[in-house]
């Protein structure tokens, strides 16, 4: 099975020329994953919709700054991530973005599809996800929703690859611990 | 059994109709930006230069007015009656007097400047005689 982040034929070149149909295709492709990512970070529907719209508009305005068309997805998520951070800063919750964990980065041992959730566990999974600190939740969502590489997640969240590895490792560990604790 | 991706997307699928509105608003931005990238028409180009044209027009009008004023100067001279223009001798005497007063002001102790003596050159035949004597 192909991963989500496998190379797709996205009409980025046409979008650069201002082709509205190309932009429509790009927005359709990313609107739901981007909304999921933003919603799971800010936990407010209207704010999430606003941030997705702002991210799309910023993408239209600044597409010229994107060097590699194949990285459109991670670039767009990077815009949305920055919007979320700005929103958090407005709400004076900067301290929540700090790293809770230090130490050597661990290797990521499992892919996003290695976790399978039964129907009766879905609500628990979502609840556990929301208990994670935002930096860990952010990398886990990027990993789950779009299967971005560590390098791409580092680019989106503007941290080093080592920090991404560390956050992802501890996020999965914490999720597993909470999962086992509940079951 | 679902993957986390499937679960997350499914849980938020209800927001898709609101996301369609978001997409529409973002697409409106694309459509507004389209004329920027399209080549500018002649009319738009001329319209963009309207302030430059107005400035240049005002400058040319000013130059034209100055030019008209210069053309009218000889007419103004002609309008002065000839009887009121003094003869050249009087003008020269007045100038000399002015010069004398000026030098007296600059060097009050110095004697009044004497007019420079001029010696008219002798006839050429006298010079030849001097040369012969030498």
Boltz contact constraints between the chains, C-beta under 6 A:
constraints:
  - contact:
      token1: [A, 18]
      token2: [B, 34]
      max_distance: 6.0
  - contact:
      token1: [A, 18]
      token2: [B, 37]
      max_distance: 6.0
  - contact:
      token1: [A, 20]
      token2: [B, 27]
      max_distance: 6.0
  - contact:
      token1: [A, 20]
      token2: [B, 30]
      max_distance: 6.0
  - contact:
      token1: [A, 20]
      token2: [B, 31]
      max_distance: 6.0
  - contact:
      token1: [A, 23]
      token2: [B, 30]
      max_distance: 6.0
  - contact:
      token1: [A, 24]
      token2: [B, 27]
      max_distance: 6.0
  - contact:
      token1: [A, 27]
      token2: [B, 23]
      max_distance: 6.0
  - contact:
      token1: [A, 31]
      token2: [B, 19]
      max_distance: 6.0
  - contact:
      token1: [A, 31]
      token2: [B, 23]
      max_distance: 6.0
  - contact:
      token1: [A, 32]
      token2: [B, 9]
      max_distance: 6.0
  - contact:
      token1: [A, 35]
      token2: [B, 12]
      max_distance: 6.0
  - contact:
      token1: [A, 35]
      token2: [B, 15]
      max_distance: 6.0
  - contact:
      token1: [A, 35]
      token2: [B, 19]
      max_distance: 6.0
  - contact:
      token1: [A, 36]
      token2: [B, 8]
      max_distance: 6.0
  - contact:
      token1: [A, 36]
      token2: [B, 12]
      max_distance: 6.0
  - contact:
      token1: [A, 49]
      token2: [B, 18]
      max_distance: 6.0
  - contact:
      token1: [A, 49]
      token2: [B, 22]
      max_distance: 6.0
  - contact:
      token1: [A, 52]
      token2: [B, 22]
      max_distance: 6.0
  - contact:
      token1: [A, 53]
      token2: [B, 22]
      max_distance: 6.0
  - contact:
      token1: [A, 53]
      token2: [B, 25]
      max_distance: 6.0
  - contact:
      token1: [A, 53]
      token2: [B, 26]
      max_distance: 6.0
  - contact:
      token1: [A, 56]
      token2: [B, 26]
      max_distance: 6.0
  - contact:
      token1: [A, 57]
      token2: [B, 26]
      max_distance: 6.0
  - contact:
      token1: [A, 57]
      token2: [B, 29]
      max_distance: 6.0
  - contact:
      token1: [A, 60]
      token2: [B, 29]
      max_distance: 6.0
  - contact:
      token1: [A, 60]
      token2: [B, 30]
      max_distance: 6.0
  - contact:
      token1: [A, 113]
      token2: [B, 3]
      max_distance: 6.0
  - contact:
      token1: [A, 115]
      token2: [B, 4]
      max_distance: 6.0
  - contact:
      token1: [A, 116]
      token2: [B, 1]
      max_distance: 6.0
  - contact:
      token1: [A, 117]
      token2: [B, 2]
      max_distance: 6.0
  - contact:
      token1: [A, 117]
      token2: [B, 7]
      max_distance: 6.0
  - contact:
      token1: [A, 122]
      token2: [B, 7]
      max_distance: 6.0
  - contact:
      token1: [A, 144]
      token2: [B, 4]
      max_distance: 6.0
  - contact:
      token1: [A, 144]
      token2: [B, 5]
      max_distance: 6.0
  - contact:
      token1: [A, 145]
      token2: [B, 5]
      max_distance: 6.0
  - contact:
      token1: [A, 145]
      token2: [B, 8]
      max_distance: 6.0
